[in-house]
Amino acid sequence: MINRIKQIIDYYNLSINAFAKKIGSNQVTINQQINGDRKISLDTILKIANSFELISTDWLLTGKGNMFNNINTSTNNEDLIVTNKNLSETVKSLSRTIENLSHK
């Protein structure tokens, strides 16, 4: 299940912190669960299922089937908007980092 959670994080281009915020969980808890220091709780699984409606709960729980539920085009567009927003935020963050490093 850890690998499937990592796939979700990668697909949405989220940091662990952003992922934890999106599902309404503590970053330290999510880090510990993803690193295997702590078992993934039912609470975390439910939060993921409720926060990522496109993700198939069957796939999340068992690894069987497709990662995504059967979705319509409007939901697909919403997903692209979220992904685009996350990528834009990443670009802005990296630009600030480059700017800060340039001034040193």
Short mmCIF file of the C-alpha atoms (twelve columns), coordinates in Angstrom:
data_MODEL
# 
_entry.id   MODEL 
# 
loop_
_atom_site.group_PDB 
_atom_site.id 
_atom_site.type_symbol 
_atom_site.label_atom_id 
_atom_site.label_alt_id 
_atom_site.label_comp_id 
_atom_site.label_asym_id 
_atom_site.label_seq_id 
_atom_site.Cartn_x 
_atom_site.Cartn_y 
_atom_site.Cartn_z 
_atom_site.pdbx_PDB_model_num 
ATOM 1   C CA . MET A 1   0.000   0.000  0.000   1 
ATOM 2   C CA . ILE A 2   2.908   2.338  0.666   1 
ATOM 3   C CA . ASN A 3   3.909   2.174  -2.998  1 
ATOM 4   C CA . ARG A 4   0.356   2.999  -4.075  1 
ATOM 5   C CA . ILE A 5   0.284   6.010  -1.764  1 
ATOM 6   C CA . LYS A 6   3.616   7.114  -3.242  1 
ATOM 7   C CA . GLN A 7   2.092   6.735  -6.715  1 
ATOM 8   C CA . ILE A 8   -0.740  9.070  -5.718  1 
ATOM 9   C CA . ILE A 9   1.726   11.602 -4.335  1 
ATOM 10  C CA . ASP A 10  3.813   11.396 -7.513  1 
ATOM 11  C CA . TYR A 11  0.805   11.593 -9.824  1 
ATOM 12  C CA . TYR A 12  -0.428  14.781 -8.171  1 
ATOM 13  C CA . ASN A 13  3.134   16.110 -7.882  1 
ATOM 14  C CA . LEU A 14  2.757   16.744 -4.149  1 
ATOM 15  C CA . SER A 15  5.337   17.014 -1.426  1 
ATOM 16  C CA . ILE A 16  4.709   14.917 1.671   1 
ATOM 17  C CA . ASN A 17  3.719   18.112 3.460   1 
ATOM 18  C CA . ALA A 18  1.231   19.109 0.726   1 
ATOM 19  C CA . PHE A 19  -0.167  15.566 0.666   1 
ATOM 20  C CA . ALA A 20  -0.605  15.548 4.449   1 
ATOM 21  C CA . LYS A 21  -2.370  18.919 4.316   1 
ATOM 22  C CA . LYS A 22  -4.641  17.772 1.480   1 
ATOM 23  C CA . ILE A 23  -5.825  14.743 3.416   1 
ATOM 24  C CA . GLY A 24  -5.961  16.629 6.724   1 
ATOM 25  C CA . SER A 25  -3.244  14.685 8.467   1 
ATOM 26  C CA . ASN A 26  -0.018  15.416 10.313  1 
ATOM 27  C CA . GLN A 27  3.105   15.480 8.137   1 
ATOM 28  C CA . VAL A 28  5.187   13.601 10.706  1 
ATOM 29  C CA . THR A 29  2.590   10.821 10.860  1 
ATOM 30  C CA . ILE A 30  2.463   10.514 7.067   1 
ATOM 31  C CA . ASN A 31  6.280   10.500 6.850   1 
ATOM 32  C CA . GLN A 32  6.463   7.718  9.436   1 
ATOM 33  C CA . GLN A 33  3.811   5.690  7.634   1 
ATOM 34  C CA . ILE A 34  5.400   6.101  4.203   1 
ATOM 35  C CA . ASN A 35  8.849   5.268  5.576   1 
ATOM 36  C CA . GLY A 36  7.468   2.132  7.224   1 
ATOM 37  C CA . ASP A 37  8.235   3.324  10.752  1 
ATOM 38  C CA . ARG A 38  4.518   3.179  11.509  1 
ATOM 39  C CA . LYS A 39  1.689   1.106  10.067  1 
ATOM 40  C CA . ILE A 40  -0.685  2.906  7.760   1 
ATOM 41  C CA . SER A 41  -3.797  3.583  9.792   1 
ATOM 42  C CA . LEU A 42  -7.380  3.139  8.711   1 
ATOM 43  C CA . ASP A 43  -7.809  6.852  9.396   1 
ATOM 44  C CA . THR A 44  -5.115  7.667  6.830   1 
ATOM 45  C CA . ILE A 45  -6.659  5.332  4.264   1 
ATOM 46  C CA . LEU A 46  -10.088 6.905  4.742   1 
ATOM 47  C CA . LYS A 47  -8.637  10.397 4.469   1 
ATOM 48  C CA . ILE A 48  -6.901  9.476  1.209   1 
ATOM 49  C CA . ALA A 49  -10.077 7.906  -0.194  1 
ATOM 50  C CA . ASN A 50  -12.124 10.974 0.730   1 
ATOM 51  C CA . SER A 51  -9.548  13.475 -0.528  1 
ATOM 52  C CA . PHE A 52  -8.803  11.842 -3.884  1 
ATOM 53  C CA . GLU A 53  -12.156 10.944 -5.413  1 
ATOM 54  C CA . LEU A 54  -10.524 9.911  -8.695  1 
ATOM 55  C CA . ILE A 55  -8.501  7.194  -6.977  1 
ATOM 56  C CA . SER A 56  -10.107 3.769  -6.868  1 
ATOM 57  C CA . THR A 57  -10.459 2.570  -3.286  1 
ATOM 58  C CA . ASP A 58  -10.214 -1.032 -4.526  1 
ATOM 59  C CA . TRP A 59  -6.867  -0.220 -6.116  1 
ATOM 60  C CA . LEU A 60  -5.712  1.689  -3.032  1 
ATOM 61  C CA . LEU A 61  -6.576  -1.180 -0.695  1 
ATOM 62  C CA . THR A 62  -5.668  -4.207 -2.826  1 
ATOM 63  C CA . GLY A 63  -3.540  -2.994 -5.722  1 
ATOM 64  C CA . LYS A 64  -5.962  -4.671 -8.129  1 
ATOM 65  C CA . GLY A 65  -7.607  -2.907 -11.033 1 
ATOM 66  C CA . ASN A 66  -6.984  0.606  -12.266 1 
ATOM 67  C CA . MET A 67  -5.615  3.415  -10.154 1 
ATOM 68  C CA . PHE A 68  -8.534  5.608  -11.228 1 
ATOM 69  C CA . ASN A 69  -12.262 5.191  -11.005 1 
ATOM 70  C CA . ASN A 70  -14.196 5.375  -14.229 1 
ATOM 71  C CA . ILE A 71  -14.532 9.114  -14.636 1 
ATOM 72  C CA . ASN A 72  -16.172 11.534 -16.997 1 
ATOM 73  C CA . THR A 73  -14.478 14.315 -18.947 1 
ATOM 74  C CA . SER A 74  -15.447 17.107 -16.548 1 
ATOM 75  C CA . THR A 75  -13.783 15.283 -13.651 1 
ATOM 76  C CA . ASN A 76  -10.754 14.717 -15.851 1 
ATOM 77  C CA . ASN A 77  -10.574 18.464 -16.482 1 
ATOM 78  C CA . GLU A 78  -10.744 19.151 -12.751 1 
ATOM 79  C CA . ASP A 79  -7.852  16.740 -12.253 1 
ATOM 80  C CA . LEU A 80  -5.812  18.552 -14.902 1 
ATOM 81  C CA . ILE A 81  -6.517  21.887 -13.225 1 
ATOM 82  C CA . VAL A 82  -5.279  20.541 -9.877  1 
ATOM 83  C CA . THR A 83  -2.171  19.073 -11.492 1 
ATOM 84  C CA . ASN A 84  -1.488  22.309 -13.356 1 
ATOM 85  C CA . LYS A 85  -1.863  24.332 -10.146 1 
ATOM 86  C CA . ASN A 86  0.545   22.026 -8.311  1 
ATOM 87  C CA . LEU A 87  3.081   22.263 -11.127 1 
ATOM 88  C CA . SER A 88  2.794   26.063 -11.153 1 
ATOM 89  C CA . GLU A 89  3.426   26.188 -7.416  1 
ATOM 90  C CA . THR A 90  6.462   23.937 -7.849  1 
ATOM 91  C CA . VAL A 91  7.863   26.166 -10.611 1 
ATOM 92  C CA . LYS A 92  7.355   29.282 -8.453  1 
ATOM 93  C CA . SER A 93  9.064   27.611 -5.515  1 
ATOM 94  C CA . LEU A 94  12.010  26.496 -7.627  1 
ATOM 95  C CA . SER A 95  12.283  29.984 -9.154  1 
ATOM 96  C CA . ARG A 96  12.480  31.508 -5.671  1 
ATOM 97  C CA . THR A 97  15.142  28.987 -4.700  1 
ATOM 98  C CA . ILE A 98  17.194  29.795 -7.797  1 
ATOM 99  C CA . GLU A 99  16.834  33.512 -7.125  1 
ATOM 100 C CA . ASN A 100 17.929  33.088 -3.506  1 
ATOM 101 C CA . LEU A 101 20.930  30.988 -4.533  1 
ATOM 102 C CA . SER A 102 21.893  33.552 -7.179  1 
ATOM 103 C CA . HIS A 103 22.133  36.299 -4.561  1 
ATOM 104 C CA . LYS A 104 24.531  34.357 -2.330  1 
# 
